[in-house]
Amino acid sequence: MSQKKCKPDRNAKQSKPLRFLLAIATAAGASVAIAMAVSAYSSYFNPQDNRIIAVSGLLFPMLLGAHMLMTMVWLAWRKWTNLVLSLIVLAACGTQAYTFSPLNITKPIAVTEHGKQFTVLTYNVFGLWCFGNEVKNDTYNIAVSNILKADADIVALQECYGVDKNRALRITEQQSDSIKERYPYRSFSSRDVMLLSKYPITESNDISGRNNNYSATRYSIDIDGRTISFYNIHLQSIGLSDDDKELYENTIEGKNMPETRSEAKALAKDLKKHLYTKIADAMSYRSKQAQDISELLRRENGDVILCGDFNDTANSYAYRKIRGTMSDAYCDCGFGPTITYHGNRFYLRIDHVLYQGAIRATDIERPHFASSDHYPLLATFALE
């Protein structure tokens, strides 16, 4: 009688340390996957009701990176079941991942009306002061120089209170005159947002309701006979104090790592008080502001461009509420992740350019302009 050869049990060959390592990796991978999924869909939870989930949206880039790393580990180890489950979770979060890091290898091609294209620059200029340790200049204002250098057709500024000659800000008379000559149409109708345009601004209305926590203005701009409804917004900021920023930077750099249990509890308490609570409160304020703006956008039927400093990422309730069915210029034309805010070791894309109607974004770039804690976005649009 012939005996059948038994196939060796692959798991039996694995040593106990290896099996233990695999179990730990599987548990860690599952935890990361669950956390990433929660973070990815955090924008569907109003921060007024679900603060923890809403704040978790800020962690999506890190969780996405960790999940991608675990996916490569399963592939290298040939753990096919884990790999398939990992890919399923990744696919479920695909829209959020693409919004964070679009992969547009080629630029969109639009059928334009008589070849008409125009550019839009959105830029939080930090009050036209020089931020941090960026290069300073004693003879002229760097931010104003950068605006002139970009030479966009429409310039939406946040944290700007005017571009007239100013000795304290080092805005020279020549710079002020150059701005006025290049942009004959200017509007300053809200707390800290300003619009410069080469095209006629036929209407300007402050829509923030004189709310001191944010600024929002709606303009009507005539571009060769086409009326564009243009929104320039600056939503509620976190409002961190210098002590809050120092606490965050020291934590990121590992300078205040606790050595005892009591120190760990004290650090957790400080982080909750000085960071989490303020971030969650600001998100709650922005959710209400976003709801007000979205109500106005729902009444728009024609061409609309909305841009500015949201103080929130593309994976936030405020962004999702305002965007609605609008298109995002960076999602349509950008490649890979980018940041527009770089102050105090917060590296986030919180400035956005949205649009709808018979217009199309054909290009977008992020100029590396020094002087502000924000980088601008420069988008090119075509009238279809």
matplotlib code that plots the C-alpha trace (Angstrom):
import matplotlib.pyplot as plt

x = [0.0, 1.4, 1.5, 0.6, 3.2, 1.9, 2.5, 4.6, 2.7, 4.1, 3.0, 4.6, 8.0, 7.6, 9.4, 7.5, 9.2, 8.2, 4.6, 4.5, 6.0, 3.4, 0.6, 1.8, 2.1, -1.4, -2.8, -0.9, -2.0, -5.6, -5.5, -3.9, -6.5, -9.4, -8.0, -7.3, -10.9, -12.3, -10.0, -10.9, -14.6, -14.3, -15.5, -19.0, -19.2, -20.0, -17.3, -20.1, -21.3, -18.3, -15.2, -12.8, -13.7, -13.5, -10.0, -8.9, -9.1, -5.9, -4.1, -5.2, -1.8, 0.2, -2.3, -2.4, 1.4, 1.5, -1.2, 0.7, 3.8, 1.9, 0.5, 4.1, 5.0, 2.2, 3.3, 6.9, 5.9, 3.4, 0.6, -2.1, -5.1, -3.8, -2.7, -6.2, -7.9, -5.4, -6.1, -9.9, -9.6, -7.3, -9.9, -12.6, -10.5, -9.5, -11.4, -9.9, -6.4, -6.7, -8.0, -4.9, -2.5, -3.9, -1.9, -2.5, 0.4, -0.9, -2.8, -6.5, -7.3, -10.2, -12.2, -11.9, -14.1, -11.8, -8.9, -9.7, -7.8, -7.1, -5.2, -6.2, -3.8, -5.0, -2.6, -2.7, 0.0, 0.4, -0.6, 2.2, 4.7, 7.7, 7.1, 9.6, 13.2, 12.3, 14.6, 13.9, 14.4, 14.8, 14.0, 10.7, 7.9, 8.6, 5.0, 3.9, 6.9, 5.8, 2.3, 3.6, 5.9, 3.0, 1.1, -2.2, -5.3, -7.2, -5.6, -7.5, -5.6, -6.3, -4.9, -4.4, -5.5, -4.4, -1.5, -0.9, 2.5, 3.4, 6.8, 6.2, 5.5, 8.1, 5.6, 7.3, 5.5, 6.7, 5.2, 1.9, 1.8, 2.7, -0.2, -2.7, -1.5, -1.6, -4.8, -7.2, -10.0, -9.6, -12.1, -11.7, -15.1, -14.5, -12.4, -9.1, -9.8, -8.9, -9.4, -7.1, -8.3, -7.4, -11.1, -14.0, -15.5, -19.1, -20.3, -18.9, -20.7, -19.5, -21.2, -19.7, -22.4, -19.7, -18.7, -15.3, -14.2, -14.0, -14.1, -16.0, -16.8, -18.7, -17.8, -19.1, -16.3, -16.8, -14.4, -15.0, -18.7, -18.9, -19.9, -18.0, -19.3, -16.1, -15.7, -12.7, -12.9, -10.8, -12.3, -11.8, -8.2, -7.1, -5.7, -2.8, -0.8, 3.0, 2.9, 0.6, 3.0, 6.0, 4.3, 3.5, 7.0, 8.7, 6.4, 7.1, 10.8, 10.7, 12.1, 9.4, 9.2, 7.9, 10.1, 7.5, 3.9, 2.9, 4.9, 3.0, -0.3, 0.7, 1.8, -1.5, -3.4, -1.5, -1.9, -5.6, -6.0, -3.7, -4.0, -6.9, -9.5, -8.5, -8.4, -11.8, -13.3, -12.0, -13.4, -16.8, -16.8, -15.8, -18.5, -21.1, -19.3, -19.1, -22.9, -23.6, -21.4, -22.7, -26.3, -25.2, -23.4, -26.5, -28.2, -25.5, -26.4, -23.6, -19.8, -18.4, -14.8, -14.3, -10.8, -9.0, -7.7, -10.1, -7.8, -8.9, -7.7, -9.5, -10.4, -12.6, -16.2, -15.9, -14.2, -16.7, -19.6, -18.4, -17.2, -20.5, -20.6, -17.9, -14.5, -11.2, -8.5, -5.7, -7.5, -8.0, -4.5, -2.1, 0.3, 1.2, 0.6, 1.5, 1.4, 0.2, 0.8, 4.2, 4.2, 5.1, 5.7, 2.2, 2.6, -0.9, -2.8, -5.5, -5.8, -8.1, -9.5, -12.9, -15.0, -18.2, -19.9, -18.7, -15.1, -12.3, -9.0, -6.2, -3.2, -2.2, 1.1, 2.3, 4.9, 7.5, 7.1, 8.8, 7.5, 4.3, 3.4, 1.3, 2.4, 0.0, -1.8, -1.8, -4.5, -5.2, -8.8, -10.3, -13.7, -15.4]
y = [0.0, 3.3, 6.2, 9.7, 12.3, 14.9, 18.5, 20.3, 22.8, 26.1, 27.6, 24.7, 25.8, 29.2, 29.8, 31.1, 34.5, 34.8, 33.9, 36.4, 39.1, 38.3, 38.5, 41.9, 43.2, 41.9, 43.7, 46.9, 46.7, 46.2, 49.1, 51.4, 50.4, 51.1, 54.4, 55.4, 54.6, 56.6, 59.5, 59.3, 59.7, 62.2, 65.0, 63.5, 64.1, 67.6, 68.7, 70.3, 66.8, 64.6, 66.4, 63.5, 62.0, 65.4, 66.2, 62.7, 63.9, 65.8, 62.5, 61.1, 61.7, 59.9, 57.1, 56.7, 56.5, 53.9, 51.9, 51.9, 50.7, 47.8, 47.0, 46.6, 44.5, 42.0, 41.9, 41.3, 38.6, 37.1, 37.3, 37.3, 37.5, 40.5, 42.1, 41.7, 43.1, 46.0, 46.8, 46.7, 49.3, 51.4, 51.3, 52.3, 55.4, 56.0, 59.2, 60.8, 59.5, 61.0, 64.3, 64.5, 63.4, 63.6, 62.0, 64.1, 63.3, 65.4, 68.7, 69.0, 70.4, 72.7, 73.9, 77.6, 80.5, 82.3, 80.8, 82.9, 81.9, 83.8, 83.2, 83.3, 83.7, 83.0, 84.1, 84.6, 87.3, 87.3, 91.0, 91.7, 91.3, 89.0, 85.6, 83.8, 83.5, 84.0, 86.4, 90.0, 93.1, 96.6, 98.4, 97.0, 94.6, 91.0, 89.9, 92.8, 92.0, 88.4, 89.4, 91.6, 88.7, 86.2, 88.7, 86.9, 88.3, 88.1, 88.1, 87.0, 88.1, 87.1, 88.8, 91.9, 95.4, 97.4, 97.8, 101.5, 103.0, 102.0, 102.6, 100.0, 97.3, 98.6, 99.0, 101.6, 104.2, 102.5, 99.2, 100.7, 102.6, 99.4, 97.5, 100.3, 100.4, 96.7, 96.1, 99.1, 97.2, 96.7, 95.8, 95.7, 95.1, 92.6, 92.3, 91.1, 89.9, 92.0, 91.4, 92.8, 92.4, 93.3, 92.8, 95.0, 94.2, 95.1, 94.0, 93.4, 92.2, 91.2, 87.9, 87.2, 89.1, 91.2, 88.1, 88.9, 85.3, 85.0, 87.0, 86.2, 88.5, 87.7, 89.6, 89.8, 90.0, 90.8, 88.8, 89.9, 89.9, 86.7, 87.3, 85.2, 85.0, 85.1, 84.3, 85.2, 83.6, 83.3, 81.0, 80.8, 80.2, 78.0, 81.0, 79.2, 81.3, 81.4, 79.0, 76.6, 76.7, 76.1, 73.1, 71.6, 72.2, 70.7, 67.7, 67.1, 67.5, 65.2, 67.8, 67.3, 63.5, 62.3, 60.1, 59.2, 58.3, 61.6, 63.6, 61.7, 62.5, 66.2, 66.3, 64.6, 67.2, 70.1, 68.8, 68.4, 71.9, 73.8, 71.9, 69.4, 71.7, 74.7, 72.7, 71.2, 74.5, 76.2, 73.3, 73.7, 77.5, 76.7, 74.2, 76.9, 79.3, 76.6, 76.0, 79.7, 79.9, 76.6, 78.0, 81.0, 78.7, 76.6, 79.7, 80.2, 78.9, 80.3, 80.4, 80.4, 80.5, 80.2, 80.4, 81.4, 80.2, 77.6, 76.9, 73.3, 70.4, 68.8, 66.0, 68.3, 68.9, 72.6, 71.8, 69.1, 71.3, 74.3, 72.2, 70.3, 69.5, 72.0, 70.9, 71.4, 72.9, 71.1, 67.7, 68.4, 69.6, 68.9, 66.0, 64.5, 66.0, 69.6, 72.1, 75.7, 76.3, 75.7, 77.7, 76.3, 72.8, 72.4, 71.2, 71.2, 72.1, 74.5, 76.9, 75.8, 76.8, 75.5, 76.2, 75.3, 76.2, 76.6, 77.1, 74.7, 74.6, 73.8, 74.2, 74.9, 75.5, 76.5, 79.3, 79.1, 82.6, 83.6, 86.2, 84.5, 81.4, 80.4, 79.5, 80.8, 78.8, 80.0, 78.5, 78.8, 78.8, 78.6, 79.9, 76.9]
z = [0.0, -1.1, 1.4, 0.4, 1.2, 3.5, 2.5, 5.1, 7.2, 6.4, 9.7, 11.6, 10.2, 11.6, 14.8, 17.8, 17.6, 14.0, 14.7, 17.5, 15.2, 12.6, 15.1, 16.4, 12.8, 11.9, 15.0, 14.2, 10.5, 11.5, 13.9, 11.3, 8.7, 11.1, 12.2, 8.6, 7.6, 10.5, 9.6, 5.9, 6.5, 9.4, 7.1, 7.2, 11.0, 12.2, 14.7, 16.7, 17.5, 17.0, 18.0, 18.3, 14.9, 13.2, 14.6, 13.5, 9.9, 10.4, 10.9, 7.5, 5.7, 8.4, 8.6, 4.8, 4.8, 7.6, 5.8, 2.5, 4.4, 5.9, 2.5, 1.2, 4.2, 3.4, -0.2, 0.8, 3.3, 0.9, 3.3, 0.6, 2.9, 4.7, 1.4, -0.1, 3.0, 3.1, -0.6, 0.1, 2.8, 0.6, -2.2, 0.2, 1.1, -2.5, -3.0, 0.1, -0.8, -4.3, -2.9, -0.7, -3.4, -6.9, -9.7, -12.8, -15.0, -17.9, -17.6, -18.6, -22.0, -22.2, -25.3, -24.7, -25.8, -28.3, -26.5, -23.4, -20.3, -17.0, -13.8, -10.2, -7.2, -3.7, -1.0, 2.8, 3.1, 6.9, 7.1, 4.7, 7.5, 7.2, 8.9, 11.1, 9.8, 6.2, 4.2, 5.2, 3.2, 4.5, 1.2, -0.1, 0.9, -0.3, -0.4, -2.6, -4.8, -5.1, -6.0, -8.8, -9.9, -10.1, -12.3, -11.9, -13.5, -10.2, -6.8, -3.7, -0.6, 3.0, 6.1, 4.0, 5.1, 2.1, -0.3, 0.0, 0.8, 4.3, 6.0, 8.8, 6.2, 3.8, 1.1, -1.2, -3.2, -6.4, -5.2, -4.3, -7.7, -9.6, -7.9, -8.7, -12.3, -12.9, -11.0, -11.7, -9.9, -6.2, -3.5, 0.3, 1.8, 4.6, 7.7, 6.2, 2.6, -0.4, -4.2, -6.9, -10.5, -14.1, -14.9, -13.8, -10.4, -10.9, -7.4, -4.0, -0.9, 2.5, 3.3, 6.7, 8.5, 10.2, 12.1, 13.6, 13.5, 9.7, 6.5, 3.3, 0.3, -2.9, -6.0, -9.5, -12.1, -15.8, -17.9, -21.5, -21.1, -18.9, -15.3, -12.8, -9.2, -7.2, -3.4, -1.3, 2.2, 5.3, 7.8, 11.6, 12.6, 15.5, 17.3, 19.1, 21.5, 21.6, 24.5, 22.5, 19.5, 21.7, 23.3, 19.9, 18.5, 21.6, 21.4, 17.7, 18.3, 21.4, 23.7, 26.4, 26.4, 29.8, 31.9, 34.6, 34.6, 36.3, 33.7, 30.9, 32.5, 32.7, 29.1, 27.9, 30.0, 28.4, 24.9, 25.4, 26.9, 24.6, 21.3, 21.0, 22.6, 20.5, 17.3, 18.0, 19.0, 15.8, 13.7, 15.3, 14.5, 10.9, 10.5, 11.1, 8.8, 6.1, 6.4, 5.9, 2.8, 1.3, 1.6, -0.6, -3.1, -3.6, -5.0, -7.6, -11.1, -13.3, -13.2, -9.7, -8.3, -4.6, -3.0, 0.1, 3.4, 4.9, 7.8, 7.2, 5.1, 2.2, 4.6, 6.8, 7.4, 6.4, 3.1, 2.2, 3.1, 1.1, -1.9, -2.4, -6.1, -7.0, -8.5, -6.8, -9.1, -7.3, -7.5, -11.2, -12.1, -9.3, -8.8, -5.5, -2.0, -1.3, 1.6, 1.7, 5.4, 6.9, 10.1, 13.5, 12.0, 10.9, 7.3, 5.7, 2.5, 4.0, 1.0, -1.7, -5.1, -6.0, -9.1, -11.1, -14.3, -17.8, -16.7, -16.2, -14.4, -16.7, -14.5, -10.9, -9.1, -5.7, -6.0, -3.3, -2.1, 1.1, 3.7, 4.8, 6.8, 3.8, 0.3, -2.5, -5.1, -8.7, -10.9, -14.6, -15.8, -19.3, -20.3, -22.0]

ax = plt.figure().add_subplot(projection="3d")
ax.plot(x, y, z, "-o")
ax.set_aspect("equal")
plt.show()
